[in-house]
Every structure is written in C-alpha cells, then in structure tokens.
Amino acid sequence: MDEAGRTVRVPQPVQRIVSLAPSLTETIYALGLQDRLVGDTDFCDYPPDAQKKTKVGGAINPSLEQIAALRPDLVLLTKSLNLIETVNALDSLGISSYGTDPHTVKDIVSSTERLAGVLGVPEAGAAVGADLERHLADLQQRLNGVPPRRVLFIVWSDPLISAGKNTFIADALRLAGATSIVDSSQDWPHMSLEEVVRLQPDFLVFAASHSDSGKNDFDVLAERPGWRGLDAVRNRHFAVISDAVNRPAPRIVSAIEDLARQLHPEAFSTHPGEEKEKKIPPPAQPQPALRAAQSAGGDAARLEVCACAL
C-alpha cells in the first residue's frame, strides 16, 4: 500500500523510474538512485543533473505517451501535486505507480525511508533518515528556550499567497524557531495586505533560488503601496532561504537550518552544550535549487512554479 492508501503492485527489481514531482526527483538523488531515473518533469531542476533527464511534461499534465516510451518499472507521484486522472491513466496502460503524501517534516523523513524500501535500498533510506534526524535534533537543542519569531512566509506576492497552518512549510517554520501569522486551514491561502499590516510579522520570509533574487523580491515588494505599513519592511527584517523549503524532500532540512540561523543568530555562536566563548564556523550554505520561471500564468502554472510545486 502506498502513502495515498492505494494497494499498488511494485515490480522487483525497480530499475527504471519516472518521477512526476520535483521533490521525488530530489529524493531519488538523495538515495543515490539517479542512474535508475529515466525521466522526470519540466520542473525537476535540482540537482542540476536532473535537468539532463528526459522530460515528460509538467506534473499536472505529463505526456502519457512519453512516459510509456520510457518503459518505466515504476512511476512516482505525490498526492498533493499530481492528479488522480494521471494515476488512472497509468493504471489503464498497465504502468505501476507509487504515491507519497507527507504533511510534516517528520513525514518527509519517514516517507524517504519508506520509498527507499520500495525501491530496494532500505539501507540508503535509513542512512539519509538518520542524518536528517541528527541535524534536526541539533537544531532543536540550539533553539531550546529561544522565543519564536512571528513571520509571514510569502509564496506569491501578487496576489499575496502564503502557506496554511497544516502544511509541511508551516511545520518547517516551526522547526526553524518561527511561527506563522497565518491561521488558515487552507494549504495556500490568499492574504489581504490590510490583515498582514494588522498582524505585524517580525520577519518576511522568501524562498529563492539565490540570495540576490530574494533580496530583489523584497526590494520590489517594499516599493508597493501599503507595504511600508509593515515594521518588517521599514526595518528591512526579511530572510531569504533556498527554495528547498518548498519541496517535501530531504534537502528541506538545510533550508530549515538556514532560516533558523537568520532568525536566531545568537543561537549559533556555540555548539550545543559548549562554553559560549568557543566559536564554530558556520555550516556550508545549502546549494539552492534553480527557480522555475515565474512568468507562467494561471493557477495550474503557479502550482508548478511556486511553493505549491512539490
């Protein structure tokens, strides 16, 4: 049974994989199975080598003909992004598929381990999972007792879209020592600027392909009418992290660490448990993903180029 609750048939061994979500492509690489990946979507851009794989279209509207031509043993999907029509079409073609459905950072870790078992490499899954858990445990020890920052995570600026309280992004913010001002049960709620000004977040958080693009996003937004009603804008309190935070894949932990470092620099002056005068070098910055073009129009396109692109 997959994470979407479907009874699935997974042929063994799985030698030819098609991924229909950027997060799944990243996970395959994290598990060291990139040589088995024969195709992925137009938006699978990390790591850079993934861009060289045969493209099968978008996550929402993949080419079934192209998928079939690749003769996959298994197609990987994620419930929150791919359509049930795609699953049904693959079934009708006799192509096996497996769906994931993580909703928290803990789910992302366990989903990675479970997928590794399905693909026949449980040891790789256990190693990746243990490494992620170590990083998260170290981070929580650093942030123990540190008051959280109130933040607005900006998925899209026009219209203003954020992440709801039940998303893995909201969970990632919490683990980074932040709490979202958004109290919506919708996954990607539209926000009014008036409401944001009333709530006055301490920081605005942007996910970007590199730090300059996030800074530019902030600078452009700060010039728009109404935004200077925010103390965070006037005081230039913003954080820019890798767009890894947008994808439920192992790399999200590096984005969480990066955000925590920006929001709570005082917590990173020492190793947990060491004397305060013992300084440590900062960890290597996470290698950012390439941002998909934001010129695509329509809600369906936004699902594949912003934080909704899983």
VENLINRA-V891308 format. One line per field, one symbol per residue. ss: DSSP state (@ for helix, = for strand, . for the rest). Layout:
ss: ???
This chain:
ss: ................===..@@@@@@@@@...@@@====.......@@@@@.==.=....=.@@@@@@....=====.....@@@@@@@@@....====....@@@@@@@@@@@@@@...@@@@@@@@@@@@@@@@@@@@@@.....======.==..==......@@@@@@@@..===.........=..@@@@@@@...======..@@@@@@@@@@@@....@@@.@@@@...=====@@@@.....@@@@@@@@@@@@.@@@@.............................@@@@@@@@.....
